[in-house]
Amino acid sequence: MEIQKVIIQPLLTEKGASLQEELNQVQFRVDMRANKIQIRQAVERLFDVNVLSVRTQIVRGKIKRRGRFEGKRANWKKAIVSLAEGETIEFFGGL
């Protein structure tokens, strides 16, 4: 799998911000087929940081309704990446 296709987007949430401040961890939405080794290599190459560990989760899609019609959102994969001490990834230029 190509490195650019492994990481889809960073997850910018309140929980993610507190993880980044307290534990130096960053969250990403990743391809469902990507494994931990591929995620580690992609983060290290794209952001030029050292990765200590990678944890992954499958986030189940919610069931949603529009009137009488019911549908399901797609499942997606989340990766929580622990960075080495002193390493950071800034998404908004330090804001």
Z-matrix of the N, CA and C atoms (Angstrom, degrees):
N
C 1 1.460
C 2 1.533 1 108.83
N 3 1.322 2 116.41 1 139.50
C 4 1.460 3 121.11 2 -179.55
C 5 1.524 4 110.77 3 -71.62
N 6 1.319 5 116.21 4 146.40
C 7 1.460 6 121.76 5 -176.31
C 8 1.526 7 111.46 6 -62.50
N 9 1.320 8 117.19 7 -38.69
C 10 1.460 9 120.02 8 -177.71
C 11 1.527 10 111.96 9 -68.50
N 12 1.319 11 118.80 10 -21.98
C 13 1.452 12 121.91 11 -178.37
C 14 1.528 13 113.12 12 -92.81
N 15 1.322 14 118.03 13 -10.07
C 16 1.467 15 121.17 14 -179.35
C 17 1.520 16 109.72 15 -71.66
N 18 1.331 17 117.62 16 -51.23
C 19 1.465 18 121.80 17 -178.62
C 20 1.522 19 108.09 18 -93.18
N 21 1.330 20 115.91 19 121.52
C 22 1.458 21 120.75 20 -179.37
C 23 1.521 22 110.45 21 -87.52
N 24 1.349 23 116.94 22 -50.32
C 25 1.468 24 120.70 23 179.41
C 26 1.521 25 109.27 24 -165.10
N 27 1.338 26 117.15 25 154.62
C 28 1.468 27 119.43 26 172.18
C 29 1.521 28 109.46 27 -76.26
N 30 1.322 29 116.23 28 148.92
C 31 1.460 30 121.16 29 176.65
C 32 1.517 31 108.22 30 -96.72
N 33 1.312 32 116.79 31 113.71
C 34 1.459 33 122.43 32 -177.28
C 35 1.530 34 108.40 33 -106.25
N 36 1.341 35 115.62 34 89.15
C 37 1.449 36 122.27 35 -179.01
C 38 1.524 37 109.08 36 -126.50
N 39 1.326 38 116.39 37 170.84
C 40 1.461 39 120.11 38 177.66
C 41 1.520 40 110.72 39 -64.45
N 42 1.327 41 116.99 40 -41.54
C 43 1.453 42 120.39 41 178.88
C 44 1.534 43 110.29 42 -64.12
N 45 1.322 44 116.41 43 -40.25
C 46 1.454 45 120.52 44 178.15
C 47 1.516 46 112.19 45 -64.41
N 48 1.334 47 116.96 46 -37.14
C 49 1.467 48 120.73 47 178.26
C 50 1.524 49 110.60 48 -66.15
N 51 1.331 50 117.57 49 -40.35
C 52 1.465 51 119.74 50 179.51
C 53 1.523 52 110.38 51 -70.27
N 54 1.332 53 118.49 52 -35.79
C 55 1.467 54 120.79 53 175.57
C 56 1.524 55 111.11 54 -63.22
N 57 1.332 56 115.80 55 -39.66
C 58 1.461 57 119.69 56 -179.25
C 59 1.526 58 111.01 57 -67.41
N 60 1.329 59 117.50 58 -40.04
C 61 1.463 60 120.56 59 -179.17
C 62 1.523 61 112.29 60 -72.15
N 63 1.334 62 117.20 61 -45.31
C 64 1.462 63 120.88 62 -172.24
C 65 1.527 64 113.63 63 -85.56
N 66 1.338 65 117.78 64 -42.72
C 67 1.463 66 120.79 65 -171.67
C 68 1.524 67 114.12 66 -115.82
N 69 1.338 68 117.76 67 1.47
C 70 1.465 69 123.29 68 -178.67
C 71 1.530 70 110.97 69 57.54
N 72 1.347 71 115.70 70 47.52
C 73 1.454 72 122.13 71 177.75
C 74 1.523 73 109.45 72 -119.54
N 75 1.340 74 115.64 73 147.08
C 76 1.460 75 121.80 74 -178.61
C 77 1.528 76 107.93 75 -125.91
N 78 1.348 77 116.57 76 142.37
C 79 1.455 78 121.47 77 179.71
C 80 1.521 79 110.43 78 -106.08
N 81 1.342 80 115.11 79 141.79
C 82 1.454 81 121.69 80 177.67
C 83 1.517 82 109.70 81 -135.49
N 84 1.338 83 116.14 82 149.11
C 85 1.458 84 121.44 83 167.15
C 86 1.517 85 105.11 84 -90.98
N 87 1.336 86 116.89 85 125.72
C 88 1.463 87 121.27 86 -174.17
C 89 1.522 88 110.50 87 -124.09
N 90 1.313 89 115.52 88 167.04
C 91 1.456 90 121.79 89 178.36
C 92 1.530 91 109.61 90 -64.80
N 93 1.324 92 116.58 91 141.47
C 94 1.471 93 121.40 92 -178.13
C 95 1.527 94 112.49 93 -61.53
N 96 1.334 95 118.00 94 -27.86
C 97 1.466 96 121.03 95 -177.32
C 98 1.525 97 112.84 96 -87.08
N 99 1.326 98 118.18 97 -8.38
C 100 1.469 99 121.37 98 -176.02
C 101 1.524 100 110.26 99 -75.44
N 102 1.333 101 116.23 100 139.47
C 103 1.462 102 120.25 101 175.46
C 104 1.532 103 109.70 102 -103.37
N 105 1.324 104 116.57 103 177.33
C 106 1.461 105 120.84 104 -174.17
C 107 1.525 106 112.63 105 -63.17
N 108 1.311 107 117.75 106 -35.82
C 109 1.469 108 121.28 107 -179.55
C 110 1.522 109 110.16 108 -66.60
N 111 1.325 110 117.15 109 -44.00
C 112 1.462 111 120.79 110 178.77
C 113 1.524 112 111.39 111 -65.18
N 114 1.332 113 117.20 112 -38.85
C 115 1.467 114 121.16 113 178.75
C 116 1.518 115 110.08 114 -64.31
N 117 1.331 116 116.96 115 -44.43
C 118 1.471 117 121.38 116 178.53
C 119 1.521 118 111.26 117 -59.68
N 120 1.325 119 117.68 118 -47.45
C 121 1.461 120 121.26 119 -179.61
C 122 1.523 121 111.29 120 -63.39
N 123 1.323 122 117.33 121 -40.08
C 124 1.463 123 120.70 122 -179.33
C 125 1.518 124 111.45 123 -65.30
N 126 1.337 125 117.97 124 -44.56
C 127 1.464 126 121.08 125 -179.59
C 128 1.521 127 110.22 126 -65.71
N 129 1.331 128 117.33 127 -43.10
C 130 1.464 129 120.19 128 -179.23
C 131 1.528 130 111.67 129 -63.56
N 132 1.325 131 117.91 130 -39.62
C 133 1.465 132 120.39 131 -178.35
C 134 1.523 133 112.66 132 -77.45
N 135 1.342 134 117.38 133 -41.64
C 136 1.464 135 119.84 134 -176.05
C 137 1.528 136 112.83 135 -73.39
N 138 1.335 137 117.76 136 -37.77
C 139 1.462 138 120.83 137 -174.08
C 140 1.521 139 113.51 138 -109.21
N 141 1.335 140 118.38 139 -2.18
C 142 1.468 141 123.72 140 177.82
C 143 1.533 142 111.42 141 54.78
N 144 1.334 143 116.55 142 54.39
C 145 1.459 144 123.67 143 177.86
C 146 1.523 145 108.99 144 -130.80
N 147 1.338 146 116.38 145 165.69
C 148 1.456 147 121.88 146 174.94
C 149 1.522 148 108.98 147 -99.60
N 150 1.326 149 116.63 148 128.64
C 151 1.460 150 122.60 149 -177.34
C 152 1.524 151 108.82 150 -102.50
N 153 1.341 152 116.52 151 129.94
C 154 1.457 153 121.12 152 177.44
C 155 1.522 154 111.64 153 -87.32
N 156 1.334 155 117.09 154 -46.61
C 157 1.462 156 120.09 155 -179.14
C 158 1.522 157 110.24 156 -152.97
N 159 1.333 158 114.56 157 161.26
C 160 1.464 159 121.88 158 178.10
C 161 1.523 160 107.70 159 -132.62
N 162 1.325 161 115.47 160 129.49
C 163 1.468 162 121.33 161 173.86
C 164 1.520 163 107.40 162 -117.97
N 165 1.335 164 117.10 163 141.48
C 166 1.457 165 120.17 164 -178.46
C 167 1.524 166 110.49 165 -125.26
N 168 1.330 167 114.66 166 153.63
C 169 1.461 168 122.18 167 176.93
C 170 1.514 169 108.24 168 -140.55
N 171 1.327 170 115.86 169 145.52
C 172 1.456 171 120.98 170 169.04
C 173 1.527 172 106.19 171 -97.23
N 174 1.326 173 116.77 172 118.08
C 175 1.466 174 121.88 173 178.72
C 176 1.524 175 106.64 174 -93.29
N 177 1.307 176 115.86 175 118.93
C 178 1.464 177 120.96 176 -177.52
C 179 1.522 178 110.26 177 -75.60
N 180 1.320 179 116.21 178 140.14
C 181 1.454 180 121.34 179 179.52
C 182 1.524 181 111.23 180 -71.91
N 183 1.323 182 115.75 181 144.75
C 184 1.459 183 121.12 182 -179.35
C 185 1.522 184 110.90 183 -83.18
N 186 1.311 185 115.25 184 152.49
C 187 1.454 186 120.69 185 173.05
C 188 1.526 187 107.36 186 -88.02
N 189 1.324 188 116.66 187 126.08
C 190 1.463 189 122.46 188 -177.26
C 191 1.519 190 109.90 189 -121.85
N 192 1.333 191 115.07 190 152.10
C 193 1.458 192 120.58 191 179.11
C 194 1.513 193 110.75 192 -123.66
N 195 1.311 194 115.46 193 143.30
C 196 1.463 195 123.61 194 170.64
C 197 1.517 196 105.66 195 -126.02
N 198 1.310 197 116.46 196 94.85
C 199 1.454 198 119.85 197 -176.03
C 200 1.513 199 110.33 198 67.33
N 201 1.307 200 116.64 199 -121.07
C 202 1.463 201 119.71 200 -179.51
C 203 1.519 202 112.99 201 -93.28
N 204 1.328 203 118.10 202 -3.18
C 205 1.457 204 122.00 203 -178.92
C 206 1.514 205 110.17 204 -94.93
N 207 1.314 206 115.96 205 138.34
C 208 1.459 207 121.59 206 -177.97
C 209 1.523 208 108.94 207 -121.91
N 210 1.314 209 115.57 208 139.21
C 211 1.455 210 120.69 209 178.31
C 212 1.514 211 110.19 210 -143.47
N 213 1.321 212 116.31 211 173.96
C 214 1.458 213 121.15 212 -178.13
C 215 1.515 214 108.97 213 -128.50
N 216 1.314 215 116.04 214 133.41
C 217 1.463 216 120.32 215 174.37
C 218 1.526 217 108.76 216 -74.59
N 219 1.297 218 115.99 217 157.38
C 220 1.465 219 121.01 218 -177.14
C 221 1.524 220 111.29 219 -72.30
N 222 1.339 221 116.35 220 148.80
C 223 1.451 222 121.40 221 171.28
C 224 1.532 223 108.17 222 -71.97
N 225 1.348 224 116.06 223 152.74
C 226 1.461 225 119.56 224 177.38
C 227 1.523 226 109.39 225 -146.67
N 228 1.314 227 115.65 226 164.50
C 229 1.461 228 121.73 227 -174.50
C 230 1.522 229 110.30 228 -111.69
N 231 1.333 230 114.88 229 134.65
C 232 1.460 231 122.26 230 178.98
C 233 1.530 232 108.27 231 -113.83
N 234 1.325 233 116.57 232 139.22
C 235 1.463 234 121.67 233 176.17
C 236 1.528 235 108.48 234 -121.17
N 237 1.336 236 116.10 235 132.03
C 238 1.460 237 122.10 236 175.16
C 239 1.525 238 106.30 237 -110.17
N 240 1.323 239 116.10 238 115.42
C 241 1.459 240 122.70 239 -172.78
C 242 1.524 241 109.12 240 -107.71
N 243 1.340 242 116.47 241 124.31
C 244 1.465 243 121.53 242 176.00
C 245 1.522 244 108.77 243 -92.08
N 246 1.331 245 115.46 244 126.35
C 247 1.461 246 121.08 245 -178.29
C 248 1.524 247 110.24 246 -97.80
N 249 1.333 248 116.03 247 155.72
C 250 1.459 249 121.54 248 177.07
C 251 1.525 250 109.71 249 -65.67
N 252 1.312 251 116.06 250 156.95
C 253 1.462 252 121.08 251 -177.92
C 254 1.527 253 110.15 252 -62.66
N 255 1.323 254 115.59 253 133.26
C 256 1.455 255 121.23 254 -179.00
C 257 1.521 256 113.81 255 90.25
N 258 1.316 257 118.48 256 -10.15
C 259 1.466 258 122.75 257 179.71
C 260 1.534 259 108.87 258 -94.75
N 261 1.317 260 116.43 259 139.96
C 262 1.464 261 120.70 260 177.54
C 263 1.524 262 109.69 261 -141.55
N 264 1.329 263 115.01 262 158.28
C 265 1.452 264 121.96 263 172.47
C 266 1.530 265 105.82 264 -124.04
N 267 1.323 266 116.09 265 117.66
C 268 1.476 267 120.88 266 179.37
C 269 1.520 268 108.32 267 -102.11
N 270 1.333 269 116.37 268 122.38
C 271 1.455 270 120.47 269 -178.88
C 272 1.525 271 112.23 270 -91.62
N 273 1.340 272 118.30 271 -26.01
C 274 1.462 273 121.31 272 -177.63
C 275 1.522 274 111.89 273 -121.11
N 276 1.301 275 117.91 274 29.23
C 277 1.452 276 120.35 275 176.51
C 278 1.520 277 113.99 276 68.09
N 279 1.321 278 116.96 277 33.57
C 280 1.475 279 120.73 278 174.91
C 281 1.504 280 114.11 279 84.41
N 282 1.306 281 120.07 280 17.87
C 283 1.469 282 121.81 281 177.77
C 284 1.502 283 110.66 282 -76.74
